[in-house]
Amino acid sequence: MKGKEIFSGKGVFVKFKEREVELENGHKLKHRSEEPTELWWELKEAIKGKRVKIVAYEVGEGE
């Protein structure tokens, strides 16, 4: 499949937070939340309505 590049970006795709909360009955529960970043929104807009193939690479801190 050949095509043209329509988006290129680097960064954190989704911010992820996890914290432990204690319920009234003493049980503990892990509360997880995800928040899309600017990179997520840019990619979403770039591929909207298009047939795409997406490949993601994990990059190191210094890249």
FIGUMAR-515779 format. One record per residue: x, y, z of N, C-alpha, C, CB in turn. Coordinates in steps of 0.001 Angstrom, whole numbers. Glycine has a CB too. Example, Ala and Ser with C-alpha at 12.3 -4.5 7.8 and 13.67 -1.06 7.14 Angstrom:
<drenkols>
DRENKOL   neast  nnorth     nup  caeast canorth    caup   ceast  cnorth     cup  cbeast cbnorth    cbup
DRENKOL   13190   -5690    7800   12300   -4500    7800   13200   -3300    7800   11308   -4473    9046
DRENKOL   12850   -2250    7080   13670   -1060    7140   12900      30    7870   14084    -598    5725
</drenkols>
This chain:
<drenkols>
DRENKOL   neast  nnorth     nup  caeast canorth    caup   ceast  cnorth     cup  cbeast cbnorth    cbup
DRENKOL     843   -1178       0       0       0       0     891    1245       0    -961      -4    1224
DRENKOL     809    2023   -1031    1564    3270   -1140     616    4421    -873    2239    3414   -2543
DRENKOL    1140    5426    -251     339    6613      26    1245    7764     387    -669    6352    1152
DRENKOL     623    8901     621    1416   10070     998    1282   10316    2496     972   11322     198
DRENKOL    2311   10893    3070    2291   11209    4490    1348   12384    4720    3720   11531    5013
DRENKOL     424   12222    5657    -510   13300    5965    -315   13845    7379   -1935   12812    5794
DRENKOL     485   13151    8174     730   13617    9543    2034   13042   10053    -432   13226   10480
DRENKOL    2784   13853   10783    3981   13413   11469    4080   14217   12755    5258   13587   10577
DRENKOL    4282   13548   13847    4370   14257   15113    5057   13406   16165    2987   14668   15591
DRENKOL    5516   14057   17225    6168   13379   18341    5603   13943   19624    7719   13543   18291
DRENKOL    5550   13111   20632    5130   13589   21933    4328   12537   22662    4325   14859   21798
DRENKOL    3751   12948   23763    2891   12070   24543    1501   12124   23919    2859   12487   26062
DRENKOL     947   10963   23622    -343   10876   22934   -1506   11093   23890    -485    9524   22249
DRENKOL   -1457   10450   25035   -2510   10571   26044   -1847   10647   27414   -3519    9368   25971
DRENKOL   -2255   11608   28237   -1760   11686   29608   -2550   10691   30448   -1884   13142   30184
DRENKOL   -1840    9941   31269   -2440    8883   32074   -2101    9129   33532   -1951    7480   31620
DRENKOL   -3123    9119   34375   -2912    9295   35813   -3577    8134   36539   -3480   10669   36313
DRENKOL   -2947    7693   37622   -3512    6627   38438   -3297    7000   39897   -2866    5238   38101
DRENKOL   -4352    6911   40679   -4220    7180   42108   -5109    6212   42868   -4588    8654   42443
DRENKOL   -4729    5982   44098   -5483    5066   44936   -6373    5884   45866   -4533    4129   45744
DRENKOL   -7651    5532   45918   -8584    6222   46800   -9155    5216   47795   -9723    6910   45986
DRENKOL   -9432    5719   48979  -10004    4856   50002  -11500    5138   50101   -9303    5071   51377
DRENKOL  -12292    4081   50020  -13738    4209   50101  -14183    4293   51560  -14424    3028   49396
DRENKOL  -15430    4682   51774  -15964    4821   53132  -15886    3511   53918  -17409    5302   53076
DRENKOL  -16027    2385   53216  -15999    1091   53895  -14574     586   54158  -16755      69   53071
DRENKOL  -13568    1391   53840  -12191    1018   54105  -11480     339   52942  -12151     131   55275
DRENKOL  -12216     -77   51932  -11594    -689   50758  -10851     374   49953  -12655   -1396   49876
DRENKOL   -9805     -71   49268   -9042     837   48412   -9321     502   46958   -7521     747   48714
DRENKOL   -9388    1528   46150   -9712    1384   44740   -8729    2220   43933  -11181    1811   44450
DRENKOL   -8237    1674   42825   -7357    2446   41940   -8227    3219   40961   -6346    1516   41180
DRENKOL   -8041    4525   40952   -8785    5401   40048   -7851    5797   38916   -9344    6667   40795
DRENKOL   -8252    5509   37693   -7425    5816   36519   -8143    6855   35668   -7125    4528   35683
DRENKOL   -7370    7770   35125   -7946    8750   34216   -6995    8964   33046   -8233   10088   34946
DRENKOL   -7575    9215   31898   -6806    9494   30683   -7268   10825   30118   -6971    8353   29627
DRENKOL   -6310   11589   29612   -6625   12889   29032   -5882   13020   27706   -6244   14052   30007
DRENKOL   -6607   13220   26600   -5930   13375   25313   -5085   14653   25297   -6960   13400   24164
DRENKOL   -3963   14580   24587   -3061   15729   24488   -3281   16429   23145   -1571   15286   24643
DRENKOL   -2550   17508   22942   -2619   18246   21677   -2253   17336   20498   -1677   19473   21716
DRENKOL   -1264   16452   20704    -866   15510   19656   -2036   14625   19240     306   14642   20133
DRENKOL   -2815   14170   20204   -3993   13337   19923   -4982   14093   19044   -4677   12895   21238
DRENKOL   -5278   15337   19424   -6242   16142   18672   -5745   16429   17254   -6519   17459   19404
DRENKOL   -4449   16724   17104   -3891   16998   15776   -3997   15778   14871   -2428   17438   15890
DRENKOL   -3655   14606   15404   -3757   13376   14615   -5204   13102   14243   -3173   12183   15388
DRENKOL   -6104   13253   15183   -7527   13016   14940   -8032   13881   13781   -8344   13304   16216
DRENKOL   -7666   15148   13787   -8104   16051   12721   -7466   15692   11374   -7765   17497   13087
DRENKOL   -6190   15290   11395   -5474   14977   10158   -6037   13740    9462   -3997   14772   10450
DRENKOL   -6537   12766   10228   -6987   11507    9618   -8498   11398    9495   -6477   10346   10417
DRENKOL   -9209   12396    9961  -10670   12357    9935  -11190   12083    8515  -11246   13684   10465
DRENKOL  -11968   11027    8365  -12584   10700    7085  -11663   10039    6070  -13133   11922    6494
DRENKOL  -10428    9742    6459   -9473    9146    5524   -9240    7675    5870   -8134    9922    5542
DRENKOL   -8908    6919    4888   -8489    5538    5098   -6990    5581    5341   -8861    4607    3869
DRENKOL   -6552    5115    6517   -5153    5288    6902   -4559    4002    7461   -5024    6403    7927
DRENKOL   -3247    3979    7485   -2475    2956    8189   -1600    3706    9171   -1616    2052    7198
DRENKOL   -1725    3392   10439    -978    4114   11464      33    3173   12106   -1932    4710   12534
DRENKOL    1276    3634   12178    2344    2893   12836    2932    3840   13879    3447    2383   11803
DRENKOL    3057    3373   15115    3602    4208   16188    4889    3583   16701    2576    4379   17344
DRENKOL    5859    4428   17013    7131    3990   17574    7316    4663   18925    8318    4319   16616
DRENKOL    7817    3922   19884    8151    4511   21169    9529    5150   21042    8117    3443   22316
DRENKOL    9653    6394   21448   10944    7094   21366   11470    7322   22781   10805    8459   20599
DRENKOL   12767    7437   22882   13398    7676   24169   13261    9121   24598   14854    7290   24119
DRENKOL   13711    9404   25794   13617   10756   26345   14387   11793   25528   14123   10760   27763
DRENKOL   15556   11426   25017   16392   12391   24303   16064   12539   22826   17814   12002   24439
DRENKOL   15099   11805   22334   14804   11874   20885   13748   12888   20577   14363   10525   20361
</drenkols>
